[in-house]
């Protein structure tokens, strides 16, 4: 156990998203809907 936690953490590399990726994710999140009915959950993407 001591050996596992004594290692130095790896440094994360920060990446930037392209504007096309951001616009795609925003458009998808606007069209995505979740409807709940009793114990059921319906997921749909509006076109």
C-alpha positions as CSV (number, residue, x, y, z in Angstrom):
1,X,0.0,0.0,0.0
2,X,2.8,2.4,0.9
3,X,4.4,1.9,-2.5
4,X,1.2,2.8,-4.4
5,X,0.6,6.2,-2.7
6,X,4.2,7.3,-2.6
7,X,4.4,7.8,-6.4
8,X,4.3,11.3,-7.8
9,X,1.0,12.1,-9.6
10,X,1.1,12.3,-13.4
11,X,0.6,15.8,-14.8
12,X,-2.5,16.2,-16.9
13,X,-2.3,17.8,-20.3
14,X,-5.0,20.4,-20.9
15,X,-6.5,20.4,-24.4
16,X,-8.7,22.9,-26.2
17,X,-11.9,22.0,-28.0
18,X,-12.4,23.1,-31.6
19,X,-15.3,25.6,-32.2
20,X,-17.0,22.9,-34.4
21,X,-17.1,20.5,-31.4
22,X,-18.5,23.2,-29.1
23,X,-21.3,24.1,-31.6
24,X,-22.1,20.4,-32.1
25,X,-22.4,19.8,-28.3
26,X,-24.6,22.9,-27.8
27,X,-26.9,21.9,-30.7
28,X,-27.2,18.4,-29.3
29,X,-28.0,19.5,-25.8
30,X,-30.7,21.8,-27.1
31,X,-32.4,19.0,-29.1
32,X,-32.0,16.3,-26.3
33,X,-35.0,15.8,-24.1
34,X,-35.8,13.4,-21.3
35,X,-39.5,12.7,-20.5
36,X,-40.5,10.9,-17.3
37,X,-43.8,9.0,-16.9
38,X,-44.4,7.1,-13.7
39,X,-41.3,4.8,-13.4
40,X,-40.3,5.1,-17.0
41,X,-37.8,7.4,-18.6
42,X,-37.9,8.2,-22.3
43,X,-34.9,9.9,-24.0
44,X,-35.3,11.5,-27.4
45,X,-33.4,13.7,-29.8
46,X,-35.5,16.2,-31.7
47,X,-34.5,17.0,-35.3
